[in-house]
Amino acid sequence: MTAEELRNHIVSGLPCDHAQVQGDDGRHFEAVVVSSQFIGINRVQQHQRVYQALGDRMRSEIHALSLTTLTPEAWAQSNHP
């Protein structure tokens, strides 16, 4: 799996304002996901929403995923590129 394929799976399963995925070995990835779906829920619940969007891929195709999840408001206040 490529980083772009992983990004596409996330955005197809979770409404996102922004999603960026990096990773070059096909099994270890870093992702930044910004979604209004994260408003009012804690960080664990936010990560669970991303995992739900990925479904069984988390068990079979992805060995490690480092997640940064943000609400649109938190994203706007951060120093993102």
NORTAMO-V271716 format. One record per backbone hydrogen bond with DSSP energy under -0.5 kcal/mol. NH is the residue of the N-H (numbers start at 0). CO is the residue of the C=O. If there is no record, write none. Layout:
BEGIN
((NH & CO) (NH & CO))
END
This chain:
BEGIN
((5 & 1) (6 & 2) (7 & 3) (8 & 4) (9 & 5) (10 & 6) (11 & 7) (12 & 8) (12 & 9) (13 & 9) (16 & 33) (17 & 33) (19 & 31) (21 & 29) (24 & 27) (28 & 63) (29 & 21) (30 & 65) (31 & 19) (32 & 67) (33 & 17) (34 & 69) (37 & 34) (38 & 35) (40 & 37) (45 & 41) (46 & 42) (47 & 43) (48 & 44) (49 & 45) (50 & 46) (51 & 47) (52 & 48) (53 & 49) (54 & 50) (56 & 53) (57 & 54) (58 & 55) (59 & 55) (60 & 56) (61 & 56) (62 & 26) (62 & 60) (63 & 26) (65 & 28) (66 & 64) (67 & 30) (69 & 32) (74 & 70) (75 & 71) (76 & 72) (77 & 73) (77 & 74) (79 & 77))
END
